[in-house]
Amino acid sequence: MRILITGSGGQLGRDCAERFSRNHQVVACNSAAFDITDPERAKAVFAKHAPDVLVNCAAYTAVDRCEQDQSHCRAVNSTGPAVLARQCEKTGCRLIHISTDYVFDGKKKIPNPYTEYDLTCPLSVYGMSKLAGEQAIAEELENHLIIRTAWLYGMGGANFLKTMLRLAVNNPGRSMNVVDDQMGSLTWSNRLAEQIEQLLDDALTGIVHATAEGFSSWYDGAVFFLQAMGVEADIVPCSTSEYPTPAHRPANSILENRRLKQAGLNRMVPWRQDVETFALKNRKELLRACK
Ligand SMILES: NC(=O)c1ccc[n+]([C@@H]2O[C@H](COP(=O)([O-])OP(=O)(O)OC[C@H]3O[C@@H](n4cnc5c(N)ncnc54)[C@H](OP(=O)(O)O)[C@@H]3O)[C@@H](O)[C@H]2O)c1
């Protein structure tokens, strides 16, 4: 299969490119090579590579910055997916697009998870822009799969676990407050890439959820990761109100991979298993990057 990956410079894009290249012909485009908001560029890239499947990993993911930088956020997260969907429709290409738990308001009682059948109600500009991206794709293109994931971490970009590690390594003895009343599933981009590979030529369309199994708070996740890394840290649980951010985030970000399970396609594993593997496999490189 010929697979085009957009946003290949990010953490998920990088893992998808690495994994899919083992079995497929892959064209990986970072933002410089292919700006997804540019329809002319989309036309040219499709004409050159004639992909069977497009996996869109490109997004404006700086959730807090989106509150200020609204037009850029909407261009990348809402207009970009529409541009891609239109190009896919013209050329008969399947589109796999990545979306987010932040399309929900998180008001469901913990630990009840959100399924693909729950109503959306985003709290932030980022969440609204991602939801608009989902809707644009559904309007433009039949052969699409929207994969909602959450709390991503990987080697290819900035993420919560790397931030926790950097702070712990560079400030020994200093206590760190970490939010303990938002629940979700830390999801390894490498595992998600494996899941996406399975869905490349599947007949499944519409929306699916794909996050690690089980859930934790940010605090529990940080404690578990730093222990797995063998790094001592004084982490103190705090509430969302004690750690205000420009964007509101859902208290309950737990997603259930219901449709993947119903179809016998769920490849996601418990979050602790993947965080541990991530730490063990990348320990040296992660520590080196803290210096
Ligand atoms: N990170 C999370 O915790 C999380 C949670 C839920 C869902 N998701 C979703 O998962 C997907 C992958 O996230 P990620 O963590 O891998 O993101 P990431 O590391 O921030 O990567 C996103 C990539 O998109 C690129 N990009 C930005 N604007 C672009 C444009 N106009 N055209 C082409 N590329 C552009 C960025 O390139 P530059 O750096 O050069 O701008 C970056 O390499 C996204 O759809 C995101 O919304 C992420």
The ligand as an SDF file (V2000), in Angstrom:
LIG
                    3D

 48 52  0  0  0  0  0  0  0  0999 V2000
   -0.3980   15.0640   22.3290 N   0  0  0  0  0  0  0  0  0  0  0  0
   -1.4760   14.6250   22.9540 C   0  0  0  0  0  0  0  0  0  0  0  0
   -1.5030   14.4600   24.1770 O   0  0  0  0  0  0  0  0  0  0  0  0
   -2.7230   14.2970   22.1760 C   0  0  0  0  0  0  0  0  0  0  0  0
   -3.8760   13.8890   22.8620 C   0  0  0  0  0  0  0  0  0  0  0  0
   -5.0310   13.5870   22.1310 C   0  0  0  0  0  0  0  0  0  0  0  0
   -5.0110   13.6640   20.7480 C   0  0  0  0  0  0  0  0  0  0  0  0
   -3.8860   14.0710   20.1080 N   0  0  0  0  0  0  0  0  0  0  0  0
   -3.9060   14.1680   18.6400 C   0  0  0  0  0  0  0  0  0  0  0  0
   -2.9810   13.2310   18.1350 O   0  0  0  0  0  0  0  0  0  0  0  0
   -2.4050   13.7150   16.9140 C   0  0  0  0  0  0  0  0  0  0  0  0
   -0.8950   13.6250   16.9970 C   0  0  0  0  0  0  0  0  0  0  0  0
   -0.4400   14.4100   18.1040 O   0  0  0  0  0  0  0  0  0  0  0  0
    1.0980   14.5350   18.4750 P   0  0  0  0  0  0  0  0  0  0  0  0
    1.1990   14.5290   19.9470 O   0  0  0  0  0  0  0  0  0  0  0  0
    1.9240   13.5900   17.6490 O   0  0  0  0  0  0  0  0  0  0  0  0
    1.3650   16.0310   17.9750 O   0  0  0  0  0  0  0  0  0  0  0  0
    2.7370   16.8060   17.7900 P   0  0  0  0  0  0  0  0  0  0  0  0
    3.8780   16.0410   18.3450 O   0  0  0  0  0  0  0  0  0  0  0  0
    2.4910   18.1980   18.2460 O   0  0  0  0  0  0  0  0  0  0  0  0
    2.8830   16.7920   16.1970 O   0  0  0  0  0  0  0  0  0  0  0  0
    2.0180   17.5150   15.3820 C   0  0  0  0  0  0  0  0  0  0  0  0
    2.7480   17.8140   14.1020 C   0  0  0  0  0  0  0  0  0  0  0  0
    1.8720   18.5420   13.2440 O   0  0  0  0  0  0  0  0  0  0  0  0
    2.6670   19.4360   12.5130 C   0  0  0  0  0  0  0  0  0  0  0  0
    1.8830   20.5420   11.9660 N   0  0  0  0  0  0  0  0  0  0  0  0
    1.4090   21.6300   12.6080 C   0  0  0  0  0  0  0  0  0  0  0  0
    0.7740   22.4310   11.7350 N   0  0  0  0  0  0  0  0  0  0  0  0
    0.8490   21.8280   10.5240 C   0  0  0  0  0  0  0  0  0  0  0  0
    0.3960   22.1590    9.2340 C   0  0  0  0  0  0  0  0  0  0  0  0
   -0.2830   23.2930    8.9820 N   0  0  0  0  0  0  0  0  0  0  0  0
    0.6550   21.2900    8.2160 N   0  0  0  0  0  0  0  0  0  0  0  0
    1.3430   20.1680    8.4200 C   0  0  0  0  0  0  0  0  0  0  0  0
    1.8180   19.8010    9.6360 N   0  0  0  0  0  0  0  0  0  0  0  0
    1.5580   20.6290   10.6730 C   0  0  0  0  0  0  0  0  0  0  0  0
    3.6900   19.9350   13.5010 C   0  0  0  0  0  0  0  0  0  0  0  0
    4.8000   20.4050   12.8070 O   0  0  0  0  0  0  0  0  0  0  0  0
    5.6220   21.7070   13.3560 P   0  0  0  0  0  0  0  0  0  0  0  0
    6.1240   21.2990   14.7020 O   0  0  0  0  0  0  0  0  0  0  0  0
    6.6590   21.8990   12.3290 O   0  0  0  0  0  0  0  0  0  0  0  0
    4.5950   22.8120   13.4230 O   0  0  0  0  0  0  0  0  0  0  0  0
    4.0060   18.6580   14.2870 C   0  0  0  0  0  0  0  0  0  0  0  0
    5.1100   17.9840   13.7700 O   0  0  0  0  0  0  0  0  0  0  0  0
   -2.9750   15.1200   16.7350 C   0  0  0  0  0  0  0  0  0  0  0  0
   -4.0690   15.0680   15.8660 O   0  0  0  0  0  0  0  0  0  0  0  0
   -3.4590   15.5180   18.1100 C   0  0  0  0  0  0  0  0  0  0  0  0
   -4.5160   16.4420   18.0540 O   0  0  0  0  0  0  0  0  0  0  0  0
   -2.7400   14.3760   20.7920 C   0  0  0  0  0  0  0  0  0  0  0  0
  1  2  1  0
  2  3  2  0
  2  4  1  0
  4  5  1  0
  4 48  2  0
  5  6  2  0
  6  7  1  0
  7  8  2  0
  8  9  1  0
  8 48  1  0
  9 10  1  0
  9 46  1  0
 10 11  1  0
 11 12  1  0
 11 44  1  0
 12 13  1  0
 13 14  1  0
 14 15  2  0
 14 16  1  0
 14 17  1  0
 17 18  1  0
 18 19  2  0
 18 20  1  0
 18 21  1  0
 21 22  1  0
 22 23  1  0
 23 24  1  0
 23 42  1  0
 24 25  1  0
 25 26  1  0
 25 36  1  0
 26 27  1  0
 26 35  1  0
 27 28  2  0
 28 29  1  0
 29 30  1  0
 29 35  2  0
 30 31  1  0
 30 32  2  0
 32 33  1  0
 33 34  2  0
 34 35  1  0
 36 37  1  0
 36 42  1  0
 37 38  1  0
 38 39  2  0
 38 40  1  0
 38 41  1  0
 42 43  1  0
 44 45  1  0
 44 46  1  0
 46 47  1  0
M  CHG  2   8   1  16  -1
M  END
$$$$
